[in-house]
Amino acid sequence: MTDIWQKTLNWTPNSQQQAQFQRLYELILAGNQKLNLTRITEPQEFWEKHLWDSLCGIAPLFFRNEEQIHPLPTSPSFIDIGTGAGFPGIPIAITVNNCTVTLLDSTRKKVAFIEQIIPLLSLNNVKTITARAEKISQNTQHRQQYDIATIRAVGNPSVCAEYVLPLVKKGGLAIIYRGTWTEEETTALRNAAQQLGGVLEFTEQFYTPLSQSIRHCLYLRKVNNTPTRFPRAVGVPTQRPL
């Protein structure tokens, strides 16, 4: 996949990173026998939908050095919300130099699995938290403490914004990973972001290199502190999106 990495993301993993990706795949397959971690187990599909997809969201920030993006810290702190089996957080931890990654999920069994595989992947820059985003965001140890927050979105984008923006520092970025995307959703997201202290800075559209499926990543810049009333109580964001 070396040529595809370079052609699509302007980046190529080194031998250590390749070995870590391979080990991650093996560990996920083994864990899948006990836990429902992922339905994606075929090697090329795993590469495309977990590894490549995870890194396409950070490509504009770390691999392509686009002028539209403000300079990033030399040692960025990430938080990955609803990480599941560790995506996109673990591939980011393997890839980005000098970063720290906090993996957040509300399912204790999935977090326990991640805690087991972190030392097997030789990762010393990863932490885990078992909690809901709505609760952790009201904790002063985490609120507005991260340079970059990521979320692979399956729900309403306004709900995702309410999960991620309270955790991001002023000046930081939240990245929402999506499949398809519409102008109507853009309007709703801009409105939600404004209430949360953010702006939709730019949107990237991708096509996956093997299946040619469409992907979007939405980049929210934190320009003001998030009002203390956000995020709302557990369950409220999904019941009443902004």
Secondary structure, DSSP 8 states (H G I E B T S, - for coil): -HHHHHHHHS----HHHHHHHHHHHHHHHHHHTTS---S--SHHHHIIIIIIHHHHTTHHHHTS--TTS----SS-EEEEET-TTTTTHHHHHHHSTT-EEEEEES-HHHHHHHHHHHHHTT--SEEEEES-HHHHTTSTTTTT-EEEEEEE--S-HHHHHHHHGGGEEEEEEEEEEESS--HHHHHHHHHHHHHTTEEEEEEEEEE-TTT--EEEEEEEEE-S---TT-S-STTHHHHS--
